[in-house]
Amino acid sequence: MLLRLAGERARFEMGHSVSAAPSQRLKVSREGLLLIKSFEGFRPRTVRRRDGAPVIGYGHTKSARAGATITEVEAELLLQYDLLPIVDAINSRVSIPLNQHQFDALASFIFSVGVQRFEGSDVLEQLNAGAPARAAEALSGWPDRVQPPVDAPYRRRSAERALFDAAPDRPAPLDLLLTAPVRGPHSGSRADDEAPATVQVLRHERRAAQAPVLNDTGAVIFIGGIGLLAFAAGVAAFRRVLAAQQSSDGTVLIGGALAVIGLIFIGVAGWNLTRKRNNKRVA
C-alpha cells in the first residue's frame, strides 16, 4: 500500500511541476509536520473517531481498515501523502505570497477542516483580499473536532494562529505554539491578543507565577511559626529535665522530637521564602 501511495505522490508532483514553474511552490516544513502530528496523535492501529470514521497513524482515514497496524515511519509517509492535495490547494488557491510559518499554519488548519471547506472559507477569502491579519482572525473562529488530546475546540486554532503570526525570520518552537493563549471567535482584540506568541506565553507564565505569591507567603510564614513553637517547646522540655537534675526518658524523647520537627519546619519555610525572593528578582 505504501509503495502505491509513493507512486501516486510522484505522479501528483510531476503533474503539477509544469504549472508551478512560474512561481515558487512551498511545502510543509518540519515545524509544520510536528504541529500537525502533535494534535493528530499517533495511532498504531485503526480506531474510530467520535464521528465514527476509522483513522490510523497521524489522522489518516483513506486506507484505514479494521485490524490494520502501522509503524511511526509508515504513519509519517501516509501523512506526507495526505498533505499533497493540501499543499496544492494552498499553492494554487492563495493569491498572495506566504511565508513558511503562514503556509504551515494553513496546512494544519486544512488538514483539520478539509480542502473543500477551506476553499469556501472566510480564511481563504480574506487571504485573497490581501488581508492576512483578518484571515488569522477568521481562522480563530473555526472550532476543531474535540477529541483527545485536544482539550478545547479552539486549542488547535490558537496554536495555528500563533504560528501564522510568528516572525517569518525566526523559528517557532512547538512548545510555544502549544501554550499560546486560547482564542475563540469572541475573544476580542485585547492588547495581549496583538502581541507575538512568545510574548504572550511569557506574560502568561509570569502572571501564573506571581498570582499566588501573597497566599503562599502567608502559608510559609505559618509553617515557620509552627516550627518555631515546636522548637521552643523542645528546648523547654530539655530545660525542665536539667532543672530537675534527673533523667526522664519520656520528656527527653518528646523534647528531641519537637526540636527536630521545629527545625525541619523552619528550614522548609526559610527555603521557600528564599526561593520566592529570587523568583521575584528574576521577574
C-alpha positions in Angstrom: 0.0 0.0 0.0 2.8 2.4 0.9 4.6 1.8 -2.4 1.4 2.5 -4.3 0.9 5.8 -2.3 4.5 6.8 -3.0 3.9 6.3 -6.7 0.8 8.3 -6.6 2.7 11.1 -4.8 5.4 11.1 -7.5 2.8 11.3 -10.3 0.9 14.1 -8.3 4.1 16.2 -8.1 5.1 15.6 -11.7 1.6 16.5 -12.9 1.9 19.9 -11.1 5.5 20.7 -11.9 4.7 22.4 -15.3 2.1 24.7 -13.9 4.2 25.5 -10.9 7.2 26.7 -12.9 6.4 30.4 -12.9 6.1 30.8 -9.2 7.8 29.1 -6.2 5.8 26.4 -4.6 6.1 25.9 -0.8 5.9 22.6 1.0 5.1 21.8 4.6 8.3 22.2 6.8 9.4 20.0 9.6 7.9 22.5 12.1 4.5 22.2 10.3 4.7 18.4 10.4 5.4 18.5 14.1 2.4 20.7 14.8 0.1 18.5 12.8 1.4 15.3 14.5 1.1 16.8 17.9 -2.6 17.4 17.5 -3.5 14.3 15.5 -1.6 12.0 17.8 -0.1 8.7 16.7 -2.4 5.6 16.4 -0.5 2.4 15.8 -3.8 0.6 14.9 -7.1 1.6 13.4 -9.5 3.2 15.8 -12.8 5.1 15.3 -13.1 8.8 15.9 -16.0 10.2 17.8 -17.7 10.8 14.4 -17.4 7.1 13.6 -14.7 7.5 10.9 -11.9 4.9 11.0 -8.5 6.5 11.5 -4.9 5.3 11.8 -1.4 6.8 12.1 -1.5 10.6 12.2 -5.1 11.2 11.2 -5.1 9.1 8.1 -8.6 7.9 7.1 -8.4 7.0 3.4 -7.0 3.5 3.8 -7.8 2.9 7.4 -9.3 -0.6 7.9 -10.3 -2.5 11.0 -7.4 -4.5 12.5 -4.7 -2.7 10.5 -1.5 -1.7 12.2 1.2 0.7 11.3 4.7 2.0 12.4 5.5 5.6 13.1 7.7 5.7 9.9 4.8 4.4 7.8 2.4 6.8 9.5 4.6 9.8 8.6 4.7 8.6 4.9 0.9 8.5 5.0 0.8 11.9 6.5 3.0 13.2 3.7 0.7 11.6 1.2 -2.4 13.2 2.8 -0.7 16.6 2.7 -0.3 16.5 -1.1 -3.7 17.9 -2.0 -3.5 20.4 0.9 -0.1 21.7 -0.4 -1.6 22.0 -3.9 -4.7 23.8 -2.6 -2.6 26.4 -0.8 -0.2 27.0 -3.7 -3.0 27.2 -6.3 -5.8 28.9 -4.4 -4.0 31.5 -2.3 -3.1 34.5 -4.4 -0.8 36.4 -2.0 2.8 35.4 -1.1 3.0 33.4 2.1 6.0 32.9 4.4 6.8 29.4 5.6 5.1 29.9 9.0 1.9 31.0 7.4 2.0 28.1 4.9 2.5 25.6 7.7 -0.3 27.1 9.8 -2.7 26.9 6.8 -1.7 23.3 6.1 -2.5 22.3 9.7 -5.8 24.2 9.5 -6.8 22.5 6.2 -5.7 19.1 7.5 -8.3 19.6 10.3 -11.2 21.1 8.4 -10.7 19.6 4.9 -9.7 21.1 1.5 -13.3 21.7 0.4 -14.3 23.6 3.5 -11.1 25.7 3.2 -11.9 26.6 -0.4 -15.2 28.0 0.7 -14.0 29.6 3.9 -13.6 33.2 5.0 -10.0 32.4 5.7 -9.2 32.0 2.0 -11.5 34.9 1.2 -9.5 37.3 3.5 -6.2 36.0 2.2 -7.1 36.6 -1.4 -8.4 40.0 -0.4 -4.8 40.9 0.8 -5.8 40.9 4.5 -3.7 38.2 6.2 -4.4 39.7 9.7 -8.2 39.3 9.1 -7.5 35.8 7.7 -5.8 35.0 11.0 -8.9 36.3 12.9 -11.2 34.2 10.7 -9.1 31.1 11.3 -9.5 31.5 15.1 -13.3 31.1 14.6 -13.2 27.6 13.3 -13.6 25.0 16.1 -11.6 21.8 15.9 -13.3 18.4 16.4 -12.9 17.8 20.1 -11.1 14.6 20.8 -8.1 13.6 23.0 -5.5 15.0 23.3 -7.3 18.2 22.3 -8.6 19.9 25.5 -10.7 22.7 23.9 -12.3 23.2 20.5 -10.1 26.2 19.8 -6.8 24.9 21.2 -5.5 23.8 17.8 -6.7 27.0 16.1 -4.8 29.1 18.7 -1.6 27.2 18.0 -2.0 27.6 14.3 -2.7 31.3 14.6 0.4 31.7 16.8 2.4 30.0 14.0 0.7 32.2 11.4 1.6 35.4 13.3 5.1 34.3 14.2 8.0 36.3 12.8 9.0 34.7 9.5 12.7 35.1 10.1 12.7 33.2 13.4 11.9 29.6 14.4 8.6 28.9 16.0 9.2 26.2 18.7 6.4 23.7 19.2 6.2 24.3 23.0 5.4 28.0 22.5 2.7 27.2 19.9 1.1 24.6 22.1 0.9 27.0 25.1 -0.3 30.0 23.1 -3.4 31.6 24.7 -6.6 30.0 23.5 -8.7 32.5 21.4 -12.1 31.7 20.0 -14.4 33.7 17.8 -15.4 36.1 20.6 -12.0 36.7 22.2 -12.0 40.4 21.2 -8.9 42.4 20.4 -7.2 43.0 23.7 -3.6 44.2 23.8 -2.4 40.7 24.7 -4.0 39.3 21.6 -1.9 41.6 19.4 1.4 40.5 20.9 3.6 37.8 19.3 3.1 34.3 20.6 6.4 34.3 22.5 5.5 37.5 24.4 2.0 36.1 25.2 3.4 32.9 26.7 6.0 34.8 28.8 3.2 37.1 30.1 1.0 34.1 30.9 3.8 32.3 32.8 4.7 35.5 34.8 1.1 36.0 35.8 0.8 32.4 36.9 3.9 32.7 39.0 3.0 36.0 40.6 -0.7 35.4 41.3 -0.4 33.1 44.3 2.6 34.9 46.0 0.6 36.5 48.9 -1.3 33.4 49.8 1.8 31.2 49.6 3.9 33.6 51.6 1.3 33.5 54.4 1.3 29.7 54.4 5.1 29.7 54.5 5.2 32.1 57.5 2.5 30.0 59.2 4.7 26.9 58.8 7.7 28.8 60.0 5.8 29.9 63.1 4.7 26.3 63.9 8.4 25.3 63.5 9.5 28.0 66.0 6.8 26.9 68.5 7.8 23.3 68.2 11.5 24.1 68.6 10.8 26.3 71.6 8.7 23.5 73.2 11.5 21.0 72.7 14.1 23.4 74.3 11.7 24.0 77.2 11.4 20.2 77.8 15.2 19.8 77.9 15.4 22.8 80.4 12.9 21.1 82.7 14.9 17.9 82.8 18.1 19.9 83.5 16.4 22.0 86.2 15.0 18.9 88.0 18.5 17.3 87.8 17.0 13.9 87.0 16.6 11.9 83.8 13.2 11.5 82.3 13.3 9.3 79.1 9.8 10.3 78.0 10.5 14.0 78.4 13.8 13.8 76.6 12.2 11.9 73.7 9.3 14.3 73.3 11.6 17.3 73.6 14.0 15.9 71.0 11.2 15.1 68.6 9.7 18.6 68.9 13.1 20.2 68.4 13.8 18.2 65.2 10.3 18.8 63.8 10.6 22.5 64.6 14.0 22.7 62.8 12.5 20.9 59.7 9.6 23.3 59.6 11.9 26.3 60.0 14.2 25.0 57.2 11.3 24.4 54.8 9.9 27.9 55.5 13.3 29.6 55.0 13.9 27.7 51.8 10.6 28.7 50.3 11.0 32.4 51.3 14.5 32.4 49.7 13.2 30.8 46.5 10.3 33.3 46.2 12.6 36.2 46.8 14.9 35.0 44.0 11.9 34.4 41.6 10.7 38.0 42.3 14.2 39.4 41.4 14.2 37.4 38.1 10.7 38.5 37.2 
